[in-house]
Amino acid sequence: MRTIHRHHERHAVGHIGWLRASILGANDGILSTASLIVGVASASADRSAVLIAGAAGLVAGAFSMAAGEYVSVSSQADLEQADLNREAQELDTNPHGEERELAGIYMERGVSGETAMMVARELMAHDALDAHARDELGLSGATAARPVQAALASATAFAAGAAVPLAVAALTPSRQLPVITLAVSLLLLAVLGAMGARIGDAPVGKATLRVTLLGGAAMLATIGIGRLIGTAV
């Protein structure tokens, strides 16, 4: 029998879980912390109050992102496991029906009936549950829900993103703090938006413009609220 050597390729889909969580976390870290800093600074607060608010936002946000991501992805993992358990039970009680079902899936993709049945039979002989998980349920190891990985990636990315506007606030003169923090944060959001678009093979310009405009609107709104409250107080 001729030996077939598999051609190995690297795809980003295998990292989609932590990539998505990382980009979302970093984006949220930059935007929420920068908005908090410029809002507090615009209320005429001194630097120590601004830095305390920013640091508190970093810590609270990182834990919040981790908890939210863990709960969300854990729910997804529970649903995936429930589907796998149900499929395993069906394979035990009706293996021939499941074989025909798998063959039908291949026929819908354009495979002839005879070939589809042969492929279904051989795949089920190798690993029936894996075959149905992939082709009937759309589940695979590359895209499986990983709650801990997603939570750690999200928290780390949030903290890394939040650390930048916090560092800018610590190094910038008080009078220029809101403007410089806003400008640096918008630049970082644009870079992050472009990275996310490249990873997802989406239009870079549109994604960059969208995240920059929305981020700018959020920070300008907090500046306005900070000034309003600072004046009133």
N, C-alpha and C positions, 0 to 999 in steps of 0.2 A: 504494500500500500504506500502511495506517495505521501511523504510528510509535508504538511502545510505549516509554514512558519507564519505566525501571527504578526501583523504589522502593528506595533504599538504607537499610539498617538496620545498626546496630552491635551485634555479639554478642560475648560474652565468650569464645566457643569459639575465636576466632582467637588469643587470648592464653593458651590453656589450658596450653601447654608451660611458658612461663616463670612463669605464675601458680602452677602446681602446685609447681614447683621453688622458687619464692620463699617460699611459705607453709611448705613442708616445711623449707627451710633455716633460716628465721627461728625456727620452732618448735624445731628441733634445737639451734640456737645458744643460745637462751635456756635450754632445759632442761639441756643437757649442761654448759654453762659455769657456770650457777647451781649445779648439783649438785656440780660440781668445787670451786667456791668454798666452799660451805657444808660440804662434806666435809672439806676441808683446814682451814678455820677451826675446825671442831668438834674437830679433833685438837690444839687449843691452839697452832697454828702462829702466828707473828707475821704482821703485815700484809704485809710484803714477800714472804714465802713464798706467801701467799694470792694476791697480785697477780701474781706470777711464774707460778703455776700457772694462774690464769685467763687471762693473756695467751698462755701456751703453748697452752692449750686452744683459744683463739680462732683462732690461726694454724693449728694442726694440723687443727682441725675444718673450717676454711674450705677448706683444700687437699684434705682428705679428701672433703668433700662435692662439690667441683668434680670431682675425679677419678672418684668413684663415679657421679655424674650423667653425666659425659661417656662413660664406658665403657658405662653402661646404655643411654643414648639412642643412642649410636653403634651398638650391637647392634641396636636397633630400626630405625635408619636402614638398616643393612645388609640386614635382613630385608625391609624395604619395597622397597629397590632390587632385591633378588633377585626378588621377586614381579613388579615392573614389567618386569624383563628377560625373565622367563618369559612374561609377557603379551604383550610386544612380539614375541617369537618366534612365539607362537601366532597373532597377528594377521597375521604375514607368511606363515605356512604354511597357515592355514585361516581367511581373513577371513569367508567366508560362514557358517561354523560359529560364529564369534565374534559375528557379527551376530544370528544366531538365539538365541544364548545371552543376549545383551543384551536382545533383545525378550522372551525368557522371563522375565527378571528384572522387567521392567515389567508383564508380564501377571500375575505373582504379586502385584504391588502393586495390582491392580485395573484396569489399563488394558486396553482391548479389543485383540484380536490384531492387527487392521489398524492401529490407532493405534500400538501398541507397535512393530510392525515399521517403521512410517514414522519414528517418533522415533529408533529404533536406527539406521536407515540415515542419517538426517540428522546425528545426533551423531557417528557414525563418519566421515562425510564431512568433518566439521569438525575433529575431533581424536579419532581412534579410541582411542588409548592413554589419554587423559584420561577419556573416557567409561567405559572399563572399570575404570580406577583408582578412579573415584568410586563407580560403581554395582555393580561386581563385587567389588572388593577393599576398598571402604570407605575409600580414601585420598583426601585432598585437601590443598591447600596450607595450609589453615587449621590442620590437625592434624598436618602432617608433622613428623617427628622433626628437631630442630635441636640437635645435641650441644653446640656451642659456646655457643649462647644459653642452654641449660639449665644448663650448667656455670657460666657467669658469674653467672646469676641465683641459683643455689643458693649459690655461694660468697659473693656480696655479701650475700644475705639472712642467711646464717649469721653473718657478721661483724657485721652490724648488730644481729642479735638478741643475740649474745654480748657486744657492747659495753655493753649496758644493765646486766646484773648485774655486769660488771666495773667500770663507773663507780660503781654503788651500793656495791660493796665498797671502792672507793677513798675514798668520801666518808662512809662510815658508821663510827661508833665501833666498835672491835674487839669489845666485849662484845655489842653488838646486831647485829653483822654477819650471823650466820647467819639470825636471825629476820627482819630487814628485807629481806635479799636474797631469802629464800624468799617473803615476802609480795609484794614488787614483781614477782618472776618469775611467781608464780601469777596476778597481775592481768594481766600482759602475755600469758601463755598463754591466759587466758580471752578477752581481746580478739582475739587471733589466731585462736582457735577459732571465735569468732563471725564474724570476717571470712571465714574459709574456708567456713563454713556458708552465709553469704550469697552468696558467689560461686558455690558449688555448688548453691544453691537447696535446702539441706537444713535440717532443724529446728535453729534456733540454740541453743535451750536444751540439747538433748541433746548437741550437739557441744561446746559450751562446758563443760558438766559433765564430759564424758568426758576432755577434754584437761587440765582442771584437776585432776581426781582422779588421773589417771595421773602428771601432773607432780609433784603433791604427794607421791605415794607414792615416786617416784624420789628426790626431794630429802630426804625424811625418812629413806629408807634410807641415803643417803650420810652424813647427819648421824649416824645411829646407828653406822655403820662408822667414821667419823672419831673419834667419842668413844671407841669401843672400842679403836681403834689408839692413840689419844693416851694412854689410860689404861695400855695395855700397855707402850707405849714409855716 
